[in-house]
Amino acid sequence: MKTVFAVTNRLVTLAMIVAGIAVVLMMLHVSLDVLTRPFLSRPLPGTTLIVSDYYMVACAFLPLAYAQAIDGHISMDAAAHLAPPRAQRHMAGFALLIAVAVFALLTWSASLDALTKWRINSFSVEFGTRIPTWPSYFLLPAGCALMTLISALRLLEYALGRLAPPK
């Protein structure tokens, strides 16, 4: 079991590194685009597409699992904190069950879409430059799959009675 958690933690760390690199690349790409506009009289080809399809998707979906692993997602508990600790624990377990189901469905659906885009070799053309977009479609299922895995492991911890009490 410790090996599963160790491997999962490494995957989460890798996802965070990739998301961090995406943030830096996005910043550099947009800055370079802004600097070259006055000199080339037009933006760099593909800036809008690459920023929105690659960098932003990586920044939004790859860190989901990290937030789940550290229990850092936003939660609203108007009355849950009034329940006894045992009931709070069961509510947290039920929320994890819902998270596993929802993110497993998102992973499946996004994977089907990504595979379709890969099969047809999806691309966009910006300023006469052909930019492949199909690789970006795999970022969403990767982030959702990792979120599903983390949620499932936390659900297993709940089932084994090892889930930390809600904050």
C-alpha positions as CSV (number, residue, x, y, z in Angstrom):
1,M,0.0,0.0,0.0
2,K,2.9,2.4,0.8
3,T,4.3,1.7,-2.7
4,V,1.0,2.8,-4.3
5,F,0.9,6.0,-2.3
6,A,4.6,6.7,-3.1
7,V,4.1,6.2,-6.9
8,T,0.9,8.3,-6.8
9,N,2.7,11.1,-4.9
10,R,5.4,11.0,-7.6
11,L,2.8,11.3,-10.3
12,V,1.2,14.2,-8.5
13,T,4.6,15.9,-8.2
14,L,5.2,15.3,-11.9
15,A,1.8,16.9,-12.7
16,M,2.6,19.9,-10.6
17,I,6.0,20.3,-12.3
18,V,4.4,20.1,-15.7
19,A,1.8,22.7,-14.6
20,G,4.5,25.0,-13.3
21,I,6.5,24.7,-16.5
22,A,3.3,25.5,-18.4
23,V,2.9,28.7,-16.3
24,V,6.4,29.8,-17.0
25,L,6.2,29.0,-20.7
26,M,2.9,30.8,-21.0
27,M,4.4,33.9,-19.4
28,L,7.4,33.8,-21.7
29,H,5.3,33.1,-24.8
30,V,2.9,35.9,-24.1
31,S,5.7,38.3,-23.2
32,L,7.6,37.4,-26.4
33,D,4.4,37.9,-28.4
34,V,3.9,41.4,-26.9
35,L,7.5,42.3,-27.6
36,T,7.4,41.1,-31.2
37,R,4.1,42.8,-32.2
38,P,5.7,46.3,-32.7
39,F,8.6,44.8,-34.7
40,L,6.8,42.3,-36.8
41,S,3.5,44.2,-37.1
42,R,1.6,41.1,-36.1
43,P,1.5,38.6,-33.2
44,L,3.5,35.4,-33.1
45,P,1.6,32.7,-35.0
46,G,-0.2,30.4,-32.6
47,T,0.1,32.4,-29.4
48,T,-3.6,32.5,-28.7
49,L,-4.1,28.9,-29.6
50,I,-1.2,27.5,-27.7
51,V,-1.9,29.6,-24.6
52,S,-5.6,28.6,-24.5
53,D,-5.3,25.0,-25.7
54,Y,-2.0,23.9,-24.0
55,Y,-0.8,26.2,-21.2
56,M,-4.2,27.0,-19.7
57,V,-5.5,23.5,-19.8
58,A,-2.3,22.2,-18.1
59,C,-2.5,24.9,-15.5
60,A,-6.1,24.2,-14.7
61,F,-6.4,20.4,-14.8
62,L,-3.0,19.0,-13.8
63,P,-3.0,20.5,-10.3
64,L,-6.4,19.1,-9.4
65,A,-4.9,15.9,-7.9
66,Y,-2.5,17.9,-5.8
67,A,-5.3,20.0,-4.3
68,Q,-7.2,16.7,-3.6
69,A,-4.1,15.1,-2.0
70,I,-3.6,17.9,0.4
71,D,-7.4,18.3,1.0
72,G,-7.1,21.8,-0.5
73,H,-10.3,22.1,-2.5
74,I,-12.8,24.7,-1.6
75,S,-15.6,23.3,0.5
76,M,-18.8,24.7,1.9
77,D,-20.0,23.3,5.1
78,A,-22.9,25.5,6.3
79,A,-24.1,22.9,8.8
80,A,-21.7,20.0,8.5
81,H,-19.4,21.2,11.2
82,L,-22.4,21.0,13.6
83,A,-22.7,17.2,13.0
84,P,-20.8,14.8,15.3
85,P,-17.3,13.8,14.2
86,R,-18.5,10.3,13.0
87,A,-21.2,11.8,10.8
88,Q,-18.6,14.3,9.4
89,R,-16.3,11.4,8.6
90,H,-19.1,9.6,6.7
91,M,-20.0,12.8,4.8
92,A,-16.4,13.2,3.8
93,G,-16.4,9.5,2.6
94,F,-19.6,10.1,0.6
95,A,-18.1,13.3,-1.0
96,L,-15.0,11.2,-2.0
97,L,-17.3,8.6,-3.5
98,I,-19.0,11.3,-5.6
99,A,-15.6,12.7,-6.6
100,V,-14.4,9.3,-7.8
101,A,-17.6,8.8,-9.8
102,V,-17.6,12.2,-11.4
103,F,-13.9,12.3,-12.2
104,A,-14.0,8.8,-13.6
105,L,-16.8,9.8,-16.0
106,L,-14.9,13.0,-16.9
107,T,-11.7,10.9,-17.5
108,W,-13.6,8.5,-19.7
109,S,-15.4,11.2,-21.7
110,A,-12.3,13.3,-22.2
111,S,-10.3,10.3,-23.2
112,L,-12.8,9.4,-25.9
113,D,-12.6,13.0,-27.2
114,A,-8.8,13.0,-27.1
115,L,-8.6,9.7,-29.0
116,T,-10.9,11.1,-31.6
117,K,-8.8,14.2,-32.0
118,W,-5.7,12.0,-32.2
119,R,-7.2,9.7,-34.9
120,I,-8.2,12.7,-37.1
121,N,-4.9,14.5,-36.4
122,S,-6.7,17.6,-35.2
123,F,-5.0,20.9,-35.9
124,S,-5.7,24.6,-36.3
125,V,-4.3,27.2,-38.7
126,E,-3.3,30.5,-37.4
127,F,-1.7,33.1,-39.6
128,G,-1.0,30.4,-42.2
129,T,0.8,28.2,-39.6
130,R,-0.6,24.7,-39.0
131,I,-0.6,23.9,-35.3
132,P,-1.5,20.4,-34.1
133,T,-4.1,20.6,-31.3
134,W,-4.7,16.9,-30.7
135,P,-1.9,16.6,-28.0
136,S,-3.6,19.2,-25.9
137,Y,-6.7,17.1,-25.6
138,F,-4.8,14.5,-23.6
139,L,-4.1,17.0,-20.8
140,L,-7.7,17.0,-19.5
141,P,-8.0,13.2,-19.1
142,A,-4.6,13.0,-17.6
143,G,-5.5,15.5,-14.9
144,C,-8.9,13.9,-14.3
145,A,-7.4,10.4,-14.2
146,L,-4.9,11.5,-11.5
147,M,-7.7,13.2,-9.6
148,T,-9.8,10.0,-9.8
149,L,-6.8,8.0,-8.5
150,I,-6.1,10.3,-5.6
151,S,-9.8,10.4,-4.7
152,A,-10.1,6.6,-4.9
153,L,-7.1,6.2,-2.6
154,R,-8.5,8.6,-0.1
155,L,-11.8,6.7,-0.4
156,L,-9.9,3.5,0.4
157,E,-8.4,5.3,3.4
158,Y,-11.9,6.2,4.5
159,A,-13.1,2.5,4.1
160,L,-10.1,1.3,6.1
161,G,-10.8,3.9,8.8
162,R,-7.5,5.8,8.2
163,L,-8.9,9.0,6.6
164,A,-7.9,12.1,8.6
165,P,-10.9,13.8,10.3
166,P,-12.4,16.7,8.3
167,K,-10.9,20.1,9.1
